[in-house]
Amino acid sequence: MYYGTISYADPHARTIESSRVDPGSTTGLRVGGILAATPETSVSLGVNLGFVGNTRVDGQPVPGTDGVLGTLQIGLGAIVTRSVMLNLGGEFRFSGNVPNFRLSLGVPIRF
């Protein structure tokens, strides 16, 4: 199974110490795939990209505030019992000012 998401965020400008600060908008793209390795396990691989525009102060762009943020996601899912699943994932930076890595553990339970 494949998945994809497109997102857009446009933060509101505000006044800070009598200066008008307008954060740059961000366009996001997330794509990936999930593969059932066995009837009880699955693996996933995905990429998250964020394209950030320049922040402007009093209408002037601030150098170095734009860029591309990128992470690679790798995951493993396993059915433990009929009602419990275990999801283990890792997200690793390859571009931009984001954390170097993030690990996640999920335990979905069906009642």
BAVEXTOR-270287 format. One line per field, with one value per atom (N, C-alpha, C, CB): residue number from 1; residue in three letters; atom name; z, y, x. Coordinates in nm, 4 decimals, padded with zeros to 6 digits, m for minus. Glycine has a CB too. Layout:
N
k	NUM / ...
r	ala / ...
a	CA / ...
up	Z / ...
north	Y / ...
east	X / ...
This chain:
111
k	1 / 1 / 1 / 1 / 2 / 2 / 2 / 2 / 3 / 3 / 3 / 3 / 4 / 4 / 4 / 4 / 5 / 5 / 5 / 5 / 6 / 6 / 6 / 6 / 7 / 7 / 7 / 7 / 8 / 8 / 8 / 8 / 9 / 9 / 9 / 9 / 10 / 10 / 10 / 10 / 11 / 11 / 11 / 11 / 12 / 12 / 12 / 12 / 13 / 13 / 13 / 13 / 14 / 14 / 14 / 14 / 15 / 15 / 15 / 15 / 16 / 16 / 16 / 16 / 17 / 17 / 17 / 17 / 18 / 18 / 18 / 18 / 19 / 19 / 19 / 19 / 20 / 20 / 20 / 20 / 21 / 21 / 21 / 21 / 22 / 22 / 22 / 22 / 23 / 23 / 23 / 23 / 24 / 24 / 24 / 24 / 25 / 25 / 25 / 25 / 26 / 26 / 26 / 26 / 27 / 27 / 27 / 27 / 28 / 28 / 28 / 28 / 29 / 29 / 29 / 29 / 30 / 30 / 30 / 30 / 31 / 31 / 31 / 31 / 32 / 32 / 32 / 32 / 33 / 33 / 33 / 33 / 34 / 34 / 34 / 34 / 35 / 35 / 35 / 35 / 36 / 36 / 36 / 36 / 37 / 37 / 37 / 37 / 38 / 38 / 38 / 38 / 39 / 39 / 39 / 39 / 40 / 40 / 40 / 40 / 41 / 41 / 41 / 41 / 42 / 42 / 42 / 42 / 43 / 43 / 43 / 43 / 44 / 44 / 44 / 44 / 45 / 45 / 45 / 45 / 46 / 46 / 46 / 46 / 47 / 47 / 47 / 47 / 48 / 48 / 48 / 48 / 49 / 49 / 49 / 49 / 50 / 50 / 50 / 50 / 51 / 51 / 51 / 51 / 52 / 52 / 52 / 52 / 53 / 53 / 53 / 53 / 54 / 54 / 54 / 54 / 55 / 55 / 55 / 55 / 56 / 56 / 56 / 56 / 57 / 57 / 57 / 57 / 58 / 58 / 58 / 58 / 59 / 59 / 59 / 59 / 60 / 60 / 60 / 60 / 61 / 61 / 61 / 61 / 62 / 62 / 62 / 62 / 63 / 63 / 63 / 63 / 64 / 64 / 64 / 64 / 65 / 65 / 65 / 65 / 66 / 66 / 66 / 66 / 67 / 67 / 67 / 67 / 68 / 68 / 68 / 68 / 69 / 69 / 69 / 69 / 70 / 70 / 70 / 70 / 71 / 71 / 71 / 71 / 72 / 72 / 72 / 72 / 73 / 73 / 73 / 73 / 74 / 74 / 74 / 74 / 75 / 75 / 75 / 75 / 76 / 76 / 76 / 76 / 77 / 77 / 77 / 77 / 78 / 78 / 78 / 78 / 79 / 79 / 79 / 79 / 80 / 80 / 80 / 80 / 81 / 81 / 81 / 81 / 82 / 82 / 82 / 82 / 83 / 83 / 83 / 83 / 84 / 84 / 84 / 84 / 85 / 85 / 85 / 85 / 86 / 86 / 86 / 86 / 87 / 87 / 87 / 87 / 88 / 88 / 88 / 88 / 89 / 89 / 89 / 89 / 90 / 90 / 90 / 90 / 91 / 91 / 91 / 91 / 92 / 92 / 92 / 92 / 93 / 93 / 93 / 93 / 94 / 94 / 94 / 94 / 95 / 95 / 95 / 95 / 96 / 96 / 96 / 96 / 97 / 97 / 97 / 97 / 98 / 98 / 98 / 98 / 99 / 99 / 99 / 99 / 100 / 100 / 100 / 100 / 101 / 101 / 101 / 101 / 102 / 102 / 102 / 102 / 103 / 103 / 103 / 103 / 104 / 104 / 104 / 104 / 105 / 105 / 105 / 105 / 106 / 106 / 106 / 106 / 107 / 107 / 107 / 107 / 108 / 108 / 108 / 108 / 109 / 109 / 109 / 109 / 110 / 110 / 110 / 110 / 111 / 111 / 111 / 111
r	met / met / met / met / tyr / tyr / tyr / tyr / tyr / tyr / tyr / tyr / gly / gly / gly / gly / thr / thr / thr / thr / ile / ile / ile / ile / ser / ser / ser / ser / tyr / tyr / tyr / tyr / ala / ala / ala / ala / asp / asp / asp / asp / pro / pro / pro / pro / his / his / his / his / ala / ala / ala / ala / arg / arg / arg / arg / thr / thr / thr / thr / ile / ile / ile / ile / glu / glu / glu / glu / ser / ser / ser / ser / ser / ser / ser / ser / arg / arg / arg / arg / val / val / val / val / asp / asp / asp / asp / pro / pro / pro / pro / gly / gly / gly / gly / ser / ser / ser / ser / thr / thr / thr / thr / thr / thr / thr / thr / gly / gly / gly / gly / leu / leu / leu / leu / arg / arg / arg / arg / val / val / val / val / gly / gly / gly / gly / gly / gly / gly / gly / ile / ile / ile / ile / leu / leu / leu / leu / ala / ala / ala / ala / ala / ala / ala / ala / thr / thr / thr / thr / pro / pro / pro / pro / glu / glu / glu / glu / thr / thr / thr / thr / ser / ser / ser / ser / val / val / val / val / ser / ser / ser / ser / leu / leu / leu / leu / gly / gly / gly / gly / val / val / val / val / asn / asn / asn / asn / leu / leu / leu / leu / gly / gly / gly / gly / phe / phe / phe / phe / val / val / val / val / gly / gly / gly / gly / asn / asn / asn / asn / thr / thr / thr / thr / arg / arg / arg / arg / val / val / val / val / asp / asp / asp / asp / gly / gly / gly / gly / gln / gln / gln / gln / pro / pro / pro / pro / val / val / val / val / pro / pro / pro / pro / gly / gly / gly / gly / thr / thr / thr / thr / asp / asp / asp / asp / gly / gly / gly / gly / val / val / val / val / leu / leu / leu / leu / gly / gly / gly / gly / thr / thr / thr / thr / leu / leu / leu / leu / gln / gln / gln / gln / ile / ile / ile / ile / gly / gly / gly / gly / leu / leu / leu / leu / gly / gly / gly / gly / ala / ala / ala / ala / ile / ile / ile / ile / val / val / val / val / thr / thr / thr / thr / arg / arg / arg / arg / ser / ser / ser / ser / val / val / val / val / met / met / met / met / leu / leu / leu / leu / asn / asn / asn / asn / leu / leu / leu / leu / gly / gly / gly / gly / gly / gly / gly / gly / glu / glu / glu / glu / phe / phe / phe / phe / arg / arg / arg / arg / phe / phe / phe / phe / ser / ser / ser / ser / gly / gly / gly / gly / asn / asn / asn / asn / val / val / val / val / pro / pro / pro / pro / asn / asn / asn / asn / phe / phe / phe / phe / arg / arg / arg / arg / leu / leu / leu / leu / ser / ser / ser / ser / leu / leu / leu / leu / gly / gly / gly / gly / val / val / val / val / pro / pro / pro / pro / ile / ile / ile / ile / arg / arg / arg / arg / phe / phe / phe / phe
a	N / CA / C / CB / N / CA / C / CB / N / CA / C / CB / N / CA / C / CB / N / CA / C / CB / N / CA / C / CB / N / CA / C / CB / N / CA / C / CB / N / CA / C / CB / N / CA / C / CB / N / CA / C / CB / N / CA / C / CB / N / CA / C / CB / N / CA / C / CB / N / CA / C / CB / N / CA / C / CB / N / CA / C / CB / N / CA / C / CB / N / CA / C / CB / N / CA / C / CB / N / CA / C / CB / N / CA / C / CB / N / CA / C / CB / N / CA / C / CB / N / CA / C / CB / N / CA / C / CB / N / CA / C / CB / N / CA / C / CB / N / CA / C / CB / N / CA / C / CB / N / CA / C / CB / N / CA / C / CB / N / CA / C / CB / N / CA / C / CB / N / CA / C / CB / N / CA / C / CB / N / CA / C / CB / N / CA / C / CB / N / CA / C / CB / N / CA / C / CB / N / CA / C / CB / N / CA / C / CB / N / CA / C / CB / N / CA / C / CB / N / CA / C / CB / N / CA / C / CB / N / CA / C / CB / N / CA / C / CB / N / CA / C / CB / N / CA / C / CB / N / CA / C / CB / N / CA / C / CB / N / CA / C / CB / N / CA / C / CB / N / CA / C / CB / N / CA / C / CB / N / CA / C / CB / N / CA / C / CB / N / CA / C / CB / N / CA / C / CB / N / CA / C / CB / N / CA / C / CB / N / CA / C / CB / N / CA / C / CB / N / CA / C / CB / N / CA / C / CB / N / CA / C / CB / N / CA / C / CB / N / CA / C / CB / N / CA / C / CB / N / CA / C / CB / N / CA / C / CB / N / CA / C / CB / N / CA / C / CB / N / CA / C / CB / N / CA / C / CB / N / CA / C / CB / N / CA / C / CB / N / CA / C / CB / N / CA / C / CB / N / CA / C / CB / N / CA / C / CB / N / CA / C / CB / N / CA / C / CB / N / CA / C / CB / N / CA / C / CB / N / CA / C / CB / N / CA / C / CB / N / CA / C / CB / N / CA / C / CB / N / CA / C / CB / N / CA / C / CB / N / CA / C / CB / N / CA / C / CB / N / CA / C / CB / N / CA / C / CB / N / CA / C / CB / N / CA / C / CB / N / CA / C / CB / N / CA / C / CB / N / CA / C / CB / N / CA / C / CB / N / CA / C / CB / N / CA / C / CB / N / CA / C / CB / N / CA / C / CB / N / CA / C / CB / N / CA / C / CB / N / CA / C / CB / N / CA / C / CB / N / CA / C / CB
up	00.0000 / 00.0000 / 00.0000 / 00.1208 / m00.0762 / m00.0827 / m00.0181 / m00.2292 / 00.0313 / 00.0880 / 00.0517 / 00.2416 / 00.0579 / 00.0303 / 00.0905 / m00.1199 / 00.1320 / 00.1921 / 00.1466 / 00.3467 / 00.1182 / 00.0900 / 00.1941 / m00.0578 / 00.2496 / 00.3504 / 00.3246 / 00.4914 / 00.3824 / 00.3690 / 00.4988 / 00.2466 / 00.5498 / 00.6705 / 00.6436 / 00.7921 / 00.6807 / 00.6617 / 00.7948 / 00.5478 / 00.8790 / 01.0115 / 01.0027 / 01.0933 / 01.1011 / 01.1064 / 01.1431 / 01.2071 / 01.0789 / 01.1150 / 01.2474 / 01.0030 / 01.3217 / 01.4472 / 01.4718 / 01.5644 / 01.5648 / 01.5985 / 01.7269 / 01.6136 / 01.7196 / 01.8343 / 01.8509 / 01.8166 / 01.9642 / 01.9942 / 01.8800 / 02.0211 / 01.8365 / 01.7313 / 01.5919 / 01.7697 / 01.5730 / 01.4403 / 01.3937 / 01.4431 / 01.2676 / 01.2090 / 01.1642 / 01.0888 / 01.2265 / 01.1961 / 01.1241 / 01.3263 / 01.0042 / 00.9219 / 00.8945 / 00.7880 / 00.9717 / 00.9489 / 00.8092 / 01.0557 / 00.7525 / 00.6195 / 00.6192 / 00.5646 / 00.5104 / 00.4966 / 00.4710 / 00.3815 / 00.4992 / 00.4810 / 00.3981 / 00.6167 / 00.2969 / 00.2167 / 00.2478 / 00.0627 / 00.2818 / 00.3193 / 00.2206 / 00.4572 / 00.2086 / 00.1230 / 00.1981 / m00.0154 / 00.2071 / 00.2742 / 00.1821 / 00.4141 / 00.1512 / 00.0668 / 00.1257 / m00.0795 / 00.0990 / 00.1487 / 00.1098 / 00.2972 / 00.1654 / 00.1366 / 00.2552 / 00.0139 / 00.2612 / 00.3670 / 00.2988 / 00.4652 / 00.3438 / 00.2846 / 00.3923 / 00.2154 / 00.3674 / 00.4587 / 00.4336 / 00.4387 / 00.5257 / 00.5093 / 00.5343 / 00.6040 / 00.6348 / 00.6643 / 00.7062 / 00.7778 / 00.7286 / 00.7751 / 00.9107 / 00.7851 / 00.9896 / 01.1217 / 01.1288 / 01.2216 / 01.0280 / 01.0354 / 00.9093 / 01.0574 / 00.9269 / 00.8135 / 00.8327 / 00.7987 / 00.7223 / 00.7242 / 00.6458 / 00.6636 / 00.6860 / 00.6166 / 00.5942 / 00.6958 / 00.4895 / 00.4524 / 00.3949 / 00.3503 / 00.4417 / 00.3936 / 00.4018 / 00.4722 / 00.3327 / 00.3315 / 00.3633 / 00.1938 / 00.4537 / 00.4860 / 00.4401 / 00.6381 / 00.3627 / 00.3184 / 00.3568 / 00.1654 / 00.4017 / 00.4322 / 00.3661 / 00.5850 / 00.2867 / 00.2168 / 00.2878 / 00.0642 / 00.3580 / 00.4425 / 00.3713 / 00.5800 / 00.3669 / 00.3057 / 00.4041 / 00.2535 / 00.3531 / 00.4355 / 00.5353 / 00.3481 / 00.6546 / 00.7514 / 00.7103 / 00.8993 / 00.7258 / 00.6926 / 00.8174 / 00.5792 / 00.8378 / 00.9466 / 00.8835 / 01.0451 / 00.9096 / 00.8496 / 00.6968 / 00.9058 / 00.6387 / 00.4935 / 00.4306 / 00.4329 / 00.5075 / 00.4546 / 00.4889 / 00.5113 / 00.3900 / 00.4194 / 00.5108 / 00.2891 / 00.6020 / 00.6929 / 00.6305 / 00.8366 / 00.5972 / 00.5331 / 00.6214 / 00.5009 / 00.5588 / 00.6290 / 00.6969 / 00.7289 / 00.6791 / 00.7437 / 00.6525 / 00.7915 / 00.5283 / 00.4383 / 00.4261 / 00.2980 / 00.3732 / 00.3554 / 00.3331 / 00.4742 / 00.3235 / 00.3048 / 00.4255 / 00.1701 / 00.4877 / 00.6003 / 00.5509 / 00.7193 / 00.5848 / 00.5343 / 00.6347 / 00.4091 / 00.6444 / 00.7294 / 00.6563 / 00.8625 / 00.6924 / 00.6406 / 00.7529 / 00.5871 / 00.7255 / 00.8255 / 00.7917 / 00.8344 / 00.8945 / 00.8805 / 00.9947 / 00.8817 / 00.9651 / 01.0699 / 01.0559 / 01.0707 / 01.1665 / 01.1724 / 01.2577 / 01.2302 / 01.2093 / 01.2836 / 01.3001 / 01.2130 / 01.4176 / 01.4435 / 01.5273 / 01.5150 / 01.4899 / 01.5677 / 01.6823 / 01.4791 / 01.8052 / 01.9236 / 01.9625 / 02.0414 / 01.9699 / 01.9956 / 01.9035 / 02.1471 / 01.9139 / 01.8290 / 01.8501 / 01.8558 / 01.9673 / 01.9955 / 02.0215 / 02.1121 / 02.0139 / 02.0429 / 01.9280 / 02.1752 / 01.8893 / 01.7861 / 01.8425 / 01.6550 / 01.7910 / 01.8337 / 01.7124 / 01.8983 / 01.7220 / 01.6142 / 01.6648 / 01.5626 / 01.5945 / 01.6284 / 01.5066 / 01.6710 / 01.5283 / 01.4149 / 01.4463 / 01.3706 / 01.3420 / 01.3537 / 01.2446 / 01.3455 / 01.2792 / 01.1825 / 01.1900 / 01.2120 / 01.0759 / 01.0715 / 00.9781 / 01.0266 / 01.0264 / 00.9489 / 00.8342 / 01.0388 / 00.7196 / 00.6114 / 00.5567 / 00.5005 / 00.6036 / 00.5552 / 00.6525 / 00.4150 / 00.6728 / 00.7485 / 00.8985 / 00.7211 / 00.9658 / 01.1095 / 01.1812 / 01.1476 / 01.1827 / 01.2533 / 01.3409 / 01.1525 / 01.4389 / 01.5232 / 01.4393 / 01.6264 / 01.4853 / 01.4133 / 01.3994 / 01.4839 / 01.5035 / 01.4967 / 01.6007 / 01.5177 / 01.5765 / 01.6694 / 01.6641 / 01.6340 / 01.7790 / 01.7866 / 01.8472 / 01.8702 / 01.7993 / 01.8518 / 01.8719 / 01.7573 / 01.9727 / 02.0027 / 02.0248 / 02.1271 / 01.9544 / 01.9684 / 01.9968 / 01.8426 / 02.0809 / 02.1135 / 02.0960 / 02.2605 / 01.9715 / 01.9513 / 02.0111 / 01.8005 / 02.0820 / 02.1446 / 02.0951 / 02.3006 / 02.0470 / 02.0009 / 02.1095 / 01.8678 / 02.1430 / 02.2479 / 02.1879 / 02.3373
north	m00.1155 / 00.0000 / 00.1236 / m00.0012 / 00.2204 / 00.3473 / 00.4565 / 00.3844 / 00.5594 / 00.6727 / 00.8022 / 00.6586 / 00.9101 / 01.0411 / 01.1506 / 01.0624 / 01.2586 / 01.3714 / 01.5002 / 01.3606 / 01.5994 / 01.7339 / 01.8267 / 01.7805 / 01.9158 / 02.0079 / 02.1482 / 01.9609 / 02.2458 / 02.3853 / 02.4583 / 02.4538 / 02.5345 / 02.6146 / 02.7572 / 02.5546 / 02.8530 / 02.9944 / 03.0653 / 03.0582 / 03.0744 / 03.1344 / 03.2824 / 03.1167 / 03.3286 / 03.4692 / 03.5573 / 03.4893 / 03.6732 / 03.7730 / 03.8375 / 03.8809 / 03.8851 / 03.9534 / 04.0620 / 03.8532 / 04.1489 / 04.2576 / 04.2227 / 04.3917 / 04.2275 / 04.2000 / 04.3182 / 04.0659 / 04.3847 / 04.5009 / 04.6021 / 04.4568 / 04.6365 / 04.7354 / 04.6956 / 04.8680 / 04.5705 / 04.5208 / 04.4194 / 04.4569 / 04.4256 / 04.3320 / 04.2070 / 04.3974 / 04.0928 / 03.9659 / 03.8759 / 03.8967 / 03.8338 / 03.7476 / 03.6174 / 03.8187 / 03.5096 / 03.3822 / 03.3280 / 03.2788 / 03.2606 / 03.2039 / 03.0892 / 03.1570 / 03.0735 / 02.9621 / 02.8330 / 02.9889 / 02.7209 / 02.5903 / 02.5003 / 02.5251 / 02.4384 / 02.3388 / 02.2039 / 02.3723 / 02.1065 / 01.9759 / 01.8673 / 01.9398 / 01.7683 / 01.6532 / 01.5286 / 01.6671 / 01.4309 / 01.3050 / 01.1918 / 01.2937 / 01.1007 / 00.9851 / 00.8624 / 01.0089 / 00.7466 / 00.6242 / 00.5024 / 00.6300 / 00.3920 / 00.2660 / 00.1717 / 00.2004 / 00.0834 / m00.0174 / m00.1539 / 00.0082 / m00.2474 / m00.3813 / m00.4859 / m00.4077 / m00.5750 / m00.6863 / m00.7911 / m00.7466 / m00.8025 / m00.8972 / m01.0399 / m00.8624 / m01.0581 / m01.1864 / m01.1535 / m01.2682 / m01.2524 / m01.2202 / m01.1477 / m01.3476 / m01.1579 / m01.0948 / m00.9700 / m01.1934 / m00.9426 / m00.8283 / m00.7427 / m00.8769 / m00.6171 / m00.5251 / m00.4323 / m00.4432 / m00.3834 / m00.2862 / m00.1629 / m00.3467 / m00.0473 / 00.0755 / 00.1615 / 00.1534 / 00.2404 / 00.3314 / 00.4563 / 00.2657 / 00.5725 / 00.6968 / 00.8132 / 00.7287 / 00.9216 / 01.0441 / 01.1610 / 01.0645 / 01.2497 / 01.3730 / 01.4898 / 01.3827 / 01.5797 / 01.7000 / 01.8216 / 01.6969 / 01.9266 / 02.0533 / 02.1658 / 02.0758 / 02.2452 / 02.3575 / 02.4855 / 02.3601 / 02.5505 / 02.6656 / 02.7938 / 02.6530 / 02.8911 / 03.0205 / 03.1145 / 03.0847 / 03.2221 / 03.3208 / 03.3881 / 03.4252 / 03.4104 / 03.4967 / 03.6399 / 03.4675 / 03.7274 / 03.8692 / 03.9533 / 03.9136 / 04.0493 / 04.1455 / 04.2828 / 04.1391 / 04.3475 / 04.4773 / 04.4722 / 04.5868 / 04.3602 / 04.3453 / 04.3003 / 04.4727 / 04.2921 / 04.2519 / 04.1059 / 04.3425 / 04.0254 / 03.8840 / 03.8701 / 03.8060 / 03.7738 / 03.7441 / 03.6314 / 03.7045 / 03.6566 / 03.5530 / 03.4286 / 03.6089 / 03.3136 / 03.1876 / 03.1312 / 03.2046 / 03.1942 / 03.1433 / 03.0538 / 03.2577 / 03.0381 / 02.9466 / 02.8183 / 03.0116 / 02.7163 / 02.5925 / 02.4734 / 02.5676 / 02.3586 / 02.2322 / 02.1444 / 02.1613 / 02.0938 / 02.0028 / 01.8628 / 02.0455 / 01.7650 / 01.6304 / 01.5223 / 01.6068 / 01.4242 / 01.3080 / 01.1798 / 01.3205 / 01.0721 / 00.9391 / 00.8597 / 00.8679 / 00.7960 / 00.7173 / 00.5692 / 00.7603 / 00.4904 / 00.3454 / 00.2860 / 00.2936 / 00.1873 / 00.1308 / m00.0185 / 00.1987 / m00.0776 / m00.2201 / m00.2386 / m00.3013 / m00.3160 / m00.3465 / m00.4967 / m00.2880 / m00.5376 / m00.6813 / m00.7035 / m00.7405 / m00.8050 / m00.8439 / m00.9316 / m00.9187 / m00.8894 / m00.9646 / m01.0643 / m00.8688 / m01.0165 / m01.1027 / m01.0570 / m01.0977 / m01.1183 / m01.0789 / m00.9332 / m01.1692 / m00.8786 / m00.7420 / m00.6440 / m00.7424 / m00.6878 / m00.6003 / m00.6046 / m00.6417 / m00.4861 / m00.4748 / m00.3923 / m00.4104 / m00.4124 / m00.3384 / m00.2661 / m00.4329 / m00.1339 / m00.0541 / 00.0112 / 00.0531 / m00.0099 / 00.0507 / 00.1293 / m00.0576 / 00.2552 / 00.3381 / 00.4268 / 00.4225 / 00.4671 / 00.5601 / 00.6654 / 00.4860 / 00.7872 / 00.8971 / 00.9605 / 01.0032 / 00.9717 / 01.0148 / 01.1350 / 00.8994 / 01.2381 / 01.3609 / 01.3393 / 01.4739 / 01.3970 / 01.4041 / 01.5449 / 01.3096 / 01.6390 / 01.7761 / 01.8715 / 01.7891 / 01.9876 / 02.0936 / 02.0879 / 02.0910 / 02.1843 / 02.2001 / 02.1268 / 02.3495 / 01.9959 / 01.9094 / 01.8148 / 01.8293 / 01.7477 / 01.6541 / 01.5468 / 01.5870 / 01.5021 / 01.4002 / 01.2689 / 01.3752 / 01.2296 / 01.1076 / 01.1136 / 00.9822 / 01.0335 / 01.0208 / 00.8760 / 01.1203 / 00.8161 / 00.6794 / 00.6823 / 00.5888 / 00.5954 / 00.5901 / 00.4448 / 00.6626 / 00.4255 / 00.2947 / 00.3121 / 00.2300 / 00.2347 / 00.2406 / 00.1023 / 00.2994 / 00.0984 / m00.0282 / m00.0090 / m00.0753 / m00.0197 / m00.0101 / m00.1318 / 00.0022 / m00.1046 / m00.2109 / m00.2007 / m00.2019 / m00.3129 / m00.3181 / m00.3810 / m00.3978 / m00.3131 / m00.3634 / m00.4342 / m00.2504
east	00.0838 / 00.0000 / 00.0897 / m00.0961 / 00.0511 / 00.1233 / 00.0397 / 00.1576 / 00.1048 / 00.0327 / 00.1045 / 00.0196 / 00.0327 / 00.0893 / 00.0030 / 00.1046 / 00.0672 / m00.0019 / 00.0651 / m00.0025 / m00.0163 / 00.0338 / m00.0279 / m00.0014 / 00.0538 / 00.0033 / 00.0563 / 00.0422 / m00.0120 / 00.0294 / m00.0040 / m00.0403 / 00.0912 / 00.0703 / 00.1155 / 00.1467 / 00.0305 / 00.0617 / 00.0394 / m00.0261 / 00.1448 / 00.1285 / 00.0929 / 00.2557 / 00.0188 / m00.0212 / 00.0973 / m00.1353 / 00.1051 / 00.2058 / 00.1661 / 00.2210 / 00.2640 / 00.2358 / 00.3401 / 00.2329 / 00.3094 / 00.4002 / 00.4743 / 00.3235 / 00.6074 / 00.6928 / 00.7868 / 00.7721 / 00.7792 / 00.8634 / 00.8600 / 01.0083 / 00.7423 / 00.7134 / 00.7646 / 00.7741 / 00.8030 / 00.8419 / 00.7388 / 00.9847 / 00.7023 / 00.6067 / 00.6826 / 00.5296 / 00.6532 / 00.7205 / 00.6214 / 00.7751 / 00.6584 / 00.5740 / 00.6495 / 00.5338 / 00.6211 / 00.6904 / 00.6604 / 00.6495 / 00.7550 / 00.7366 / 00.6377 / 00.8684 / 00.5682 / 00.4742 / 00.5521 / 00.3725 / 00.4870 / 00.5494 / 00.4593 / 00.5802 / 00.5172 / 00.4478 / 00.5115 / 00.4549 / 00.4293 / 00.4806 / 00.4401 / 00.4326 / 00.5249 / 00.4997 / 00.5457 / 00.5731 / 00.4566 / 00.4888 / 00.4468 / 00.4179 / 00.5402 / 00.5108 / 00.5785 / 00.5575 / 00.5197 / 00.5793 / 00.4996 / 00.5933 / 00.5419 / 00.4751 / 00.4826 / 00.5358 / 00.3849 / 00.3786 / 00.3679 / 00.2566 / 00.4483 / 00.4517 / 00.4255 / 00.5879 / 00.3313 / 00.3059 / 00.4138 / 00.1609 / 00.5077 / 00.6178 / 00.5706 / 00.7332 / 00.4863 / 00.4219 / 00.2786 / 00.4997 / 00.1944 / 00.0589 / 00.0565 / m00.0225 / 00.1627 / 00.1674 / 00.2546 / 00.2165 / 00.3364 / 00.4284 / 00.4216 / 00.5720 / 00.4575 / 00.4651 / 00.5848 / 00.3330 / 00.6364 / 00.7450 / 00.6988 / 00.8775 / 00.7498 / 00.7125 / 00.8354 / 00.6060 / 00.8290 / 00.9363 / 00.8719 / 01.0356 / 00.9155 / 00.8559 / 00.9525 / 00.7312 / 00.9162 / 00.9955 / 00.9033 / 01.0667 / 00.9477 / 00.8772 / 00.9620 / 00.8462 / 00.9036 / 00.9732 / 00.8907 / 00.9991 / 00.9591 / 00.8938 / 00.9709 / 00.8839 / 00.9026 / 00.9647 / 00.9216 / 00.9249 / 01.0156 / 00.9859 / 01.0287 / 01.0568 / 00.9383 / 00.9679 / 01.0368 / 00.8396 / 01.0946 / 01.1638 / 01.0713 / 01.2281 / 01.1237 / 01.0569 / 01.0866 / 01.1045 / 00.9878 / 01.0063 / 00.9845 / 00.9091 / 01.0744 / 01.0618 / 01.0484 / 01.1841 / 00.9365 / 00.9041 / 00.9155 / 00.9969 / 00.8725 / 00.8697 / 01.0005 / 00.8301 / 01.1085 / 01.2397 / 01.2667 / 01.3526 / 01.3090 / 01.3383 / 01.4597 / 01.3623 / 01.4513 / 01.5616 / 01.6439 / 01.5093 / 01.7708 / 01.8535 / 01.8665 / 01.9932 / 01.8635 / 01.8832 / 01.7603 / 01.9876 / 01.6439 / 01.5236 / 01.4411 / 01.4391 / 01.4811 / 01.4109 / 01.4918 / 01.3881 / 01.4317 / 01.5058 / 01.4151 / 01.5932 / 01.4790 / 01.4079 / 01.4384 / 01.4495 / 01.3329 / 01.3455 / 01.3117 / 01.2529 / 01.3930 / 01.3670 / 01.4000 / 01.4448 / 01.3111 / 01.3358 / 01.2961 / 01.2584 / 01.3623 / 01.3333 / 01.2685 / 01.4629 / 01.1546 / 01.0838 / 01.0946 / 00.9359 / 01.1265 / 01.1341 / 01.0533 / 01.2835 / 00.9688 / 00.8850 / 00.8646 / 00.7527 / 00.8258 / 00.7968 / 00.6718 / 00.9182 / 00.5780 / 00.4563 / 00.4419 / 00.3328 / 00.3970 / 00.3797 / 00.2552 / 00.5041 / 00.1781 / 00.0610 / 00.1092 / m00.0453 / 00.0746 / 00.1155 / 00.0065 / 00.1460 / m00.1174 / m00.2326 / m00.3450 / m00.2767 / m00.4624 / m00.5752 / m00.6158 / m00.6943 / m00.5887 / m00.6314 / m00.5180 / m00.7216 / m00.3932 / m00.2790 / m00.1790 / m00.2103 / m00.1327 / m00.0297 / 00.0848 / m00.0864 / 00.2036 / 00.3214 / 00.3780 / 00.4279 / 00.3933 / 00.4519 / 00.5790 / 00.3519 / 00.6895 / 00.8178 / 00.8637 / 00.9243 / 00.9006 / 00.9395 / 01.0579 / 00.8237 / 01.1255 / 01.2367 / 01.2265 / 01.3718 / 01.2612 / 01.2615 / 01.3999 / 01.1463 / 01.4667 / 01.6050 / 01.6208 / 01.6954 / 01.6898 / 01.7082 / 01.8054 / 01.7578 / 01.7724 / 01.8694 / 01.8830 / 01.8305 / 01.8014 / 01.8116 / 01.7436 / 01.7495 / 01.8040 / 01.7391 / 01.7599 / 01.5958 / 01.6983 / 01.7116 / 01.5980 / 01.7125 / 01.6070 / 01.5123 / 01.5944 / 01.4195 / 01.5330 / 01.6101 / 01.6800 / 01.5177 / 01.7972 / 01.8743 / 01.7984 / 02.0060 / 01.7287 / 01.6487 / 01.5384 / 01.7367 / 01.4366 / 01.3247 / 01.2785 / 01.2073 / 01.2652 / 01.2155 / 01.0758 / 01.3111 / 00.9887 / 00.8533 / 00.8112 / 00.7553 / 00.7286 / 00.6741 / 00.5250 / 00.7436 / 00.4460 / 00.3015 / 00.2459 / 00.2373 / 00.1441 / 00.0801 / m00.0712 / 00.1163 / m00.1197 / m00.2649 / m00.3353 / m00.2983 / m00.4444 / m00.5223 / m00.6661 / m00.5157 / m00.7181 / m00.8569 / m00.9423 / m00.8693 / m01.0522 / m01.1421 / m01.2596 / m01.1904
